[in-house]
Amino acid sequence: MAPLLLIAAGGTGGHMFPAQALAEAMVARGWRVKLSTDGRGARYAGGFPREVVIEEVASATFARGGLLAKAMVPLRIAGGILAATWGMLRDKPAVVVGFGGYPSIPALAAATVLRRPRMIHEQNGVLGRVNQIFAARVMAVACGTWPTTLPEGVTGTYTGNPVRAAVLERAGAGYIPPGDYPMSLVVIGGSQGARILSDVVPAAVAALPEALRKNLRVAHQARAEDLDRVIEAYDVAGMSADVQSFFTDIPRRLSEAQLVISRSGASSVADISVIGRPSILIPYAAATGDHQTANARGLVEGEAAVLIPENALDAATLTTHLAAILENPQAAMTMSRNAVAHGRADATDRLVELVESLTERAPL
């Protein structure tokens, strides 16, 4: 019988996307794959290969619900661990991989009790709460962001964060540096946009020298409630801007951009790195453990990006950084090359290698 990979992941895109990428690769290699998640996660699993068996386990988080719901969390998690343990006794996984989130606790805990080969993948530069718990109890820690802050005594392997096929198709795409011709500025703030970028970016762009503004075309992703005022701000400034609440073609837009302004979520940083574009990153200040600042660290230290803390972001500061990059084509080209050097287009392959290296440790 083919070896079994058990993937455990919480019900958010940040956890489920790299889990799906690994599932696709392992199914293609002839492995059996199961996904262990809760009801919420199961709703996000529609993109997984049809061969993947989805098992719902009981889990819960202390972050939501009232006092009674919080009091029930340990009991729900304990029930999930018992169910996961029984499942592993019936069908022994060769490897268990956790991608974070409370729904990954039962499978990782059961694998720890039964001493099955196990590892975790952390997407951000700071470990999430569940991965913090298990980092010292697994055989490998795969890091999607580098460097990643790890507990003392724990060693990580930089695999990178898997990216979509549409991004891989544009990996290392040729970069046209800024010049006296039409240029593209892409503004993204996560899947829902970012209000602070809608507040600041139009004014910053409007303050650029005329020689830059006349050539600049802006693609700005804004929240639905901010669309009208952002469109008006660019119109008043006489700027060409495509403002939408959601872009379905981000990979294409990134590949055509001279510069990107973005939050520094793990998947955004991965896309920017793999395609290879200069960027100005504004980490989300309220991110747990300030992990978006950690996510940006590698690109900033590698001289591929400029970081502006949210509390230091204003139109004048952003205008200065925009002009410094757009008026210096050689510096922009260097930033693009540095971004590609930092990226991991082969992140899924690296994850697969790590998983397969653990199979030798699987007990009968």
C-alpha positions as CSV (number, residue, x, y, z in Angstrom):
1,M,0.0,0.0,0.0
2,A,1.2,3.5,-0.8
3,P,2.6,5.5,2.1
4,L,0.2,7.9,3.9
5,L,0.8,11.6,4.5
6,L,-1.4,13.2,7.1
7,I,-1.7,17.0,6.7
8,A,-3.1,19.0,9.5
9,A,-4.1,22.6,8.9
10,G,-6.3,25.4,10.3
11,G,-9.1,26.9,8.3
12,T,-7.6,30.0,6.8
13,G,-6.0,30.6,3.4
14,G,-2.6,31.2,5.0
15,H,-2.5,27.7,6.4
16,M,-4.5,25.9,3.7
17,F,-2.7,27.1,0.6
18,P,0.8,25.6,1.4
19,A,-1.0,22.5,2.7
20,Q,-2.8,22.2,-0.7
21,A,0.4,22.7,-2.6
22,L,2.1,19.8,-0.6
23,A,-1.0,17.6,-1.1
24,E,-0.9,18.1,-4.8
25,A,2.7,17.3,-5.1
26,M,2.5,14.2,-2.9
27,V,-0.6,12.8,-4.7
28,A,1.4,13.2,-8.0
29,R,4.2,11.1,-6.4
30,G,1.8,8.3,-5.7
31,W,1.2,8.9,-2.0
32,R,-2.1,8.6,-0.2
33,V,-3.0,11.9,1.5
34,K,-5.4,12.8,4.3
35,L,-6.3,16.3,5.4
36,S,-7.1,16.7,9.1
37,T,-9.0,19.9,9.9
38,D,-12.2,21.2,11.5
39,G,-15.5,22.1,9.9
40,R,-14.3,25.6,9.0
41,G,-11.2,24.2,7.4
42,A,-13.2,21.7,5.4
43,R,-15.0,24.5,3.7
44,Y,-11.7,25.8,2.4
45,A,-10.6,22.5,1.1
46,G,-12.4,22.6,-2.2
47,G,-9.1,23.1,-4.2
48,F,-7.4,20.0,-2.8
49,P,-7.0,17.0,-5.2
50,R,-10.1,14.8,-5.2
51,E,-7.9,11.9,-4.1
52,V,-7.3,13.6,-0.7
53,V,-9.4,12.2,2.1
54,I,-10.7,15.0,4.4
55,E,-11.2,14.1,8.0
56,E,-12.9,16.6,10.3
57,V,-11.7,16.6,13.9
58,A,-12.9,18.4,17.0
59,S,-10.9,21.5,17.8
60,A,-11.4,25.0,19.1
61,T,-9.7,28.3,19.8
62,F,-9.6,30.5,22.8
63,A,-9.8,33.6,20.5
64,R,-13.5,33.4,19.9
65,G,-16.7,32.9,21.8
66,G,-17.9,33.6,25.3
67,L,-16.8,32.2,28.7
68,L,-18.7,29.0,28.2
69,A,-17.2,28.4,24.8
70,K,-13.8,29.1,26.1
71,A,-14.3,26.7,29.0
72,M,-15.2,24.0,26.5
73,V,-12.0,24.4,24.4
74,P,-9.8,22.0,26.3
75,L,-12.5,19.3,26.2
76,R,-13.1,19.7,22.5
77,I,-9.3,19.6,21.8
78,A,-9.0,16.5,24.0
79,G,-11.8,14.8,22.1
80,G,-10.1,15.6,18.8
81,I,-6.8,14.2,20.1
82,L,-8.4,10.9,21.1
83,A,-10.1,10.6,17.7
84,A,-6.9,11.4,15.9
85,T,-5.0,8.9,17.9
86,W,-7.5,6.1,17.1
87,G,-7.4,7.1,13.5
88,M,-3.6,6.8,13.4
89,L,-3.7,3.4,15.1
90,R,-6.0,2.1,12.3
91,D,-4.1,3.7,9.4
92,K,-0.5,4.6,10.3
93,P,0.8,7.7,8.6
94,A,4.3,7.6,7.3
95,V,4.6,11.4,8.1
96,V,2.4,14.0,9.7
97,V,2.8,17.6,8.7
98,G,1.2,20.5,10.6
99,F,0.6,23.9,8.9
100,G,-0.6,25.8,12.0
101,G,-4.0,26.8,13.4
102,Y,-5.8,25.2,16.3
103,P,-7.3,22.4,14.1
104,S,-3.8,21.1,13.6
105,I,-3.4,20.3,17.3
106,P,-5.2,16.9,17.4
107,A,-3.1,15.3,14.6
108,L,0.2,16.7,15.9
109,A,-0.5,15.7,19.5
110,A,-1.5,12.2,18.4
111,A,1.6,11.9,16.3
112,T,3.7,13.0,19.2
113,V,2.1,10.4,21.5
114,L,2.5,7.6,19.0
115,R,6.0,8.8,18.0
116,R,5.1,9.1,14.3
117,P,7.5,11.1,12.1
118,R,6.2,14.7,12.2
119,M,7.1,18.2,11.1
120,I,5.5,21.7,11.0
121,H,5.5,24.4,8.3
122,E,5.4,28.0,9.5
123,Q,4.4,30.6,6.9
124,N,5.4,33.7,8.8
125,G,8.6,35.0,10.3
126,V,7.2,34.5,13.8
127,L,5.8,31.1,14.9
128,G,2.0,31.0,15.3
129,R,0.7,29.8,18.7
130,V,0.2,26.2,17.8
131,N,3.5,25.9,16.0
132,Q,5.2,27.4,19.1
133,I,3.8,24.5,21.1
134,F,5.1,21.8,18.8
135,A,8.3,23.3,17.4
136,A,10.4,21.4,20.0
137,R,8.3,18.3,19.7
138,V,8.7,17.6,15.9
139,M,11.5,16.3,13.8
140,A,11.7,19.2,11.4
141,V,10.5,22.8,11.2
142,A,10.0,24.1,7.7
143,C,10.2,27.9,7.4
144,G,8.3,29.8,4.8
145,T,9.9,33.1,5.7
146,W,13.6,33.6,6.3
147,P,14.8,34.4,8.9
148,T,12.2,33.0,11.2
149,T,12.3,33.6,15.0
150,L,12.5,30.1,16.6
151,P,12.6,28.9,20.2
152,E,16.0,28.3,21.7
153,G,17.4,24.9,20.6
154,V,15.1,24.6,17.6
155,T,16.6,24.6,14.1
156,G,14.6,25.5,11.0
157,T,14.9,24.6,7.4
158,Y,14.2,27.4,4.9
159,T,11.8,25.9,2.3
160,G,9.9,29.1,1.4
161,N,6.2,29.4,1.0
162,P,4.6,27.6,-2.0
163,V,3.1,30.0,-4.5
164,R,0.3,29.6,-7.1
165,A,0.9,28.2,-10.5
166,A,0.2,31.6,-12.0
167,V,3.0,33.0,-10.0
168,L,5.4,30.2,-10.8
169,E,4.8,30.9,-14.5
170,R,6.2,34.4,-14.0
171,A,9.1,33.4,-11.7
172,G,12.0,35.7,-12.3
173,A,10.2,37.5,-15.1
174,G,12.3,40.0,-16.9
175,Y,12.2,43.4,-15.2
176,I,12.0,46.7,-17.1
177,P,13.5,49.4,-14.7
178,P,11.9,52.8,-14.3
179,G,12.4,55.3,-17.1
180,D,10.9,58.0,-19.3
181,Y,8.1,55.7,-20.5
182,P,4.8,54.3,-19.1
183,M,5.5,52.7,-15.7
184,S,3.2,50.6,-13.4
185,L,2.8,51.0,-9.7
186,V,0.9,48.2,-8.0
187,V,-0.7,48.8,-4.5
188,I,-1.9,45.7,-2.6
189,G,-2.9,45.3,1.0
190,G,-3.9,41.7,1.4
191,S,-7.0,40.1,-0.1
192,Q,-9.2,42.9,1.3
193,G,-7.0,45.8,0.7
194,A,-5.7,48.1,3.5
195,R,-7.4,51.4,4.6
196,I,-4.1,53.1,5.5
197,L,-2.8,52.6,2.0
198,S,-6.0,54.1,0.6
199,D,-5.5,57.1,3.0
200,V,-1.8,57.7,2.1
201,V,-0.8,56.4,-1.3
202,P,-3.0,58.7,-3.6
203,A,-1.6,61.8,-1.9
204,A,1.9,60.5,-2.0
205,V,1.7,59.7,-5.7
206,A,0.1,63.1,-6.4
207,A,3.1,64.8,-4.8
208,L,5.7,63.2,-7.1
209,P,7.5,65.3,-9.6
210,E,5.5,65.9,-12.8
211,A,8.2,64.0,-14.8
212,L,7.3,60.8,-12.8
213,R,3.6,61.3,-12.5
214,K,3.0,61.7,-16.2
215,N,4.4,58.2,-16.9
216,L,2.9,56.5,-13.9
217,R,-0.1,54.1,-14.1
218,V,-1.4,52.9,-10.7
219,A,-3.3,49.7,-10.0
220,H,-4.7,50.1,-6.4
221,Q,-6.5,47.4,-4.5
222,A,-8.8,49.1,-2.0
223,R,-11.6,48.0,0.4
224,A,-15.1,48.2,-1.2
225,E,-16.1,51.0,1.2
226,D,-13.0,53.1,0.2
227,L,-13.3,52.7,-3.6
228,D,-15.2,55.9,-4.4
229,R,-12.9,58.2,-2.4
230,V,-9.7,56.5,-3.7
231,I,-10.9,56.9,-7.3
232,E,-11.7,60.5,-6.7
233,A,-8.3,61.2,-5.1
234,Y,-6.5,59.9,-8.2
235,D,-8.9,61.8,-10.5
236,V,-8.3,65.1,-8.7
237,A,-4.6,64.5,-9.0
238,G,-5.0,63.8,-12.7
239,M,-3.5,60.3,-12.3
240,S,-4.3,57.2,-14.4
241,A,-5.5,54.6,-11.8
242,D,-7.3,51.3,-11.9
243,V,-8.9,51.0,-8.5
244,Q,-10.7,47.7,-7.6
245,S,-11.7,45.9,-4.5
246,F,-10.1,42.7,-5.7
247,F,-7.6,41.9,-8.5
248,T,-7.9,38.4,-10.1
249,D,-4.7,38.8,-12.0
250,I,-2.2,39.9,-9.4
251,P,0.6,37.7,-10.9
252,R,0.4,39.5,-14.2
253,R,0.2,42.9,-12.6
254,L,3.3,42.2,-10.4
255,S,5.2,40.9,-13.4
256,E,4.5,44.2,-15.3
257,A,5.2,46.5,-12.3
258,Q,8.2,48.7,-11.8
259,L,7.4,49.0,-8.1
260,V,5.0,47.4,-5.6
261,I,3.6,48.9,-2.4
262,S,2.2,46.1,-0.2
263,R,1.4,44.8,3.2
264,S,3.9,42.1,4.2
265,G,1.7,39.0,4.6
266,A,3.6,35.8,4.0
267,S,1.9,35.0,0.6
268,S,2.4,38.6,-0.7
269,V,6.1,38.6,0.2
270,A,6.4,35.2,-1.5
271,D,4.8,36.4,-4.7
272,I,6.9,39.6,-4.8
273,S,10.0,37.6,-4.2
274,V,9.4,34.8,-6.7
275,I,8.5,37.2,-9.5
276,G,11.2,39.6,-8.4
277,R,10.0,43.2,-7.9
278,P,11.2,46.1,-5.9
279,S,8.8,46.8,-3.1
280,I,7.9,49.2,-0.3
281,L,6.4,47.1,2.5
282,I,4.1,48.5,5.2
283,P,3.6,45.7,7.8
284,Y,0.2,45.5,9.5
285,A,0.8,46.9,12.9
286,A,-1.8,44.7,14.6
287,A,-0.5,41.4,13.3
288,T,0.0,38.8,16.0
289,G,3.5,38.9,17.3
290,D,4.3,41.7,14.7
291,H,4.8,38.8,12.3
292,Q,4.4,41.0,9.2
293,T,7.5,43.0,10.2
294,A,9.4,39.7,10.6
295,N,8.0,38.6,7.1
296,A,9.6,41.7,5.5
297,R,12.9,41.3,7.2
298,G,14.6,39.1,4.6
299,L,13.7,41.3,1.7
300,V,14.7,44.4,3.6
301,E,18.1,43.0,4.8
302,G,18.6,41.7,1.2
303,E,18.2,45.2,-0.1
304,A,15.2,44.2,-2.2
305,A,12.6,46.2,-0.3
306,V,12.1,49.3,1.8
307,L,10.1,49.0,5.1
308,I,8.0,51.8,6.5
309,P,6.4,51.0,9.9
310,E,2.7,51.8,9.9
311,N,3.2,54.5,12.6
312,A,5.8,56.2,10.4
313,L,3.7,56.2,7.2
314,D,2.6,59.5,5.8
315,A,2.3,61.0,2.3
316,A,5.6,62.9,2.5
317,T,7.6,59.9,3.7
318,L,6.1,57.6,1.1
319,T,6.7,60.2,-1.7
320,T,10.4,60.4,-0.8
321,H,10.8,56.6,-1.0
322,L,8.8,56.4,-4.3
323,A,10.9,59.0,-5.9
324,A,14.2,57.5,-4.7
325,I,13.3,54.2,-6.4
326,L,11.5,55.5,-9.5
327,E,14.3,58.1,-10.3
328,N,17.1,55.5,-9.9
329,P,16.7,52.7,-12.5
330,Q,19.9,51.0,-11.5
331,A,18.9,50.8,-7.9
332,A,15.5,49.5,-8.9
333,M,17.1,46.8,-11.1
334,T,19.3,45.8,-8.2
335,M,16.3,45.5,-5.9
336,S,14.6,43.3,-8.5
337,R,17.5,41.0,-8.7
338,N,17.9,40.8,-4.9
339,A,14.2,39.9,-4.6
340,V,14.6,37.0,-7.0
341,A,17.7,35.8,-5.1
342,H,15.6,35.8,-1.9
343,G,12.6,34.0,-3.4
344,R,12.0,30.3,-3.3
345,A,10.2,29.3,-6.5
346,D,10.9,25.7,-5.6
347,A,9.3,25.9,-2.1
348,T,6.9,23.0,-2.8
349,D,9.8,20.8,-4.0
350,R,11.8,21.6,-0.8
351,L,8.8,20.7,1.3
352,V,8.5,17.4,-0.5
353,E,12.1,16.6,0.0
354,L,11.8,17.3,3.8
355,V,8.7,15.0,4.0
356,E,10.4,12.2,2.2
357,S,13.5,12.5,4.3
358,L,11.3,11.7,7.4
359,T,9.9,8.5,6.0
360,E,13.1,6.6,6.9
361,R,12.2,7.3,10.6
362,A,8.7,5.8,10.3
363,P,8.3,2.9,12.7
364,L,6.3,-0.2,11.7
